[in-house]
């Protein structure tokens, strides 16, 4: 028996036994893979422009990539071609039908007490206004409960929700449900305060939905500054009138693709660690932070491993999922296409929080798997990315996770993420080349070590 085989068997026994991190010091997994992890990190941080330059080329060429648009498919073609050039294996597109909403021309303006343009963005999925737009008095409410209390005043008016940002999960409910809520009380349109903690008069778009039991009315987002101004006016007893004009329309579903490329495993290629982000974006900005960067850091992680000659036992698969923003069809299509292989998926990792300075990962899986993953996370301490959160996942890997696959989400410094989220300001200049390379390092180390562990991680 060779020394290499003896080490592998010893490590496998320790992993399967779930040896606790504290009892083993740094842990057997961390000790076994420290040298490889350090090589990966050293190489990633030394090349401070690789991921940023790749992402810039992608986003500059494709631009914003809303589902159903020619720009999205042009971006997918670019990724497939460049992944093949970079030496990835099994590069291909996997089909998915996606929603096709088109914004069209749109505008909002204050009519009374004075004329004033209002920067706005229609919400994804909204219907259009009648030709010529809607001009109506504004009723300001601060919550769904406030709307209920003032419901009798809403008929024939545009209702504006002034709801300050607390966290995304809570505040986004108003973006999603405002239109149907105000339609129930007879309003003619819904406006929402952009879902953001910070604004420089930039409106934020995003998906909304309709309740099939009520009339569909148009919905849009205004800037924080303008919402606060309108609210002050109304509080002083001023009658505020706004004109809203939107040409939005929903077309039949359109064909799209998930982008797939691989680093083929050396011993167990049928087993897979899958990671990536979503290739689509909203139709504003460049979709750099959300989420071209998530796709690129996973792709760059595989390129880095190839350059270092580090081929794990299992296959590492990068996926650029389509249609995360307004339908999640890419994640659903991936799970459907790979359902029979779900048992062979060792781990799914998603990056969709921006590619800012990495802090670690969130993990969803068994306690015994978490003990192993914690040891892998410890290898990232030198770049400040060794935290392990209670839950991991994301919209794109959720469907495959529902089939029993453990899930992780890359966690980063999110302090600026919602400043630019779903706006014209989601552009390359918001991202740091050095921070992106640390994201590459974190993704590469996690995918490589889990992909190479003799026994994998238990479910």
Buried (B, 14 or more C-beta within 10 A) or exposed (E): EEEEEEEBEEBBEBBBEBBEBEEBEEBBBBBBBEEBBEBBBEBBBEBBEBBBBBBBBBBEEBBBBBBBBEBBBBBBBBBBEBBEEBEBBEBEBBEBBBBBBEBEEBBBBBBBEEEBEBBBBBBBBBBBBEEEBBBBBBBBBBEBEBBEEBBEBBEEBBBBBBBEBEEBEEBBBBBBBBBBBBBBBBBBBBBBBBBBBEBEEBBBBBBBBBEEEBBBBBBBBBBBBBBBBBBEBBEEEEEBBBBBBBBBEBEEBBEBBBBBBBBBBEEBBEBBBBBBBBBBBBBBBBBBBBBBBBBBBBBBBBBBBBEBEBBBBBBBBBBBBBBBBBBBBBBBBBBEBBEEBBEBBBBBBBBBBBBBBBBBBBBBBBEBBBBBBBBBBBBBEEBBBBBBBEEBBBBBBBBBBEBEBBBBBBBBBBEBBBBBBBBBBBBBEBBBBEBBBBBBBBBBBBBBBBBBBBBBBBE
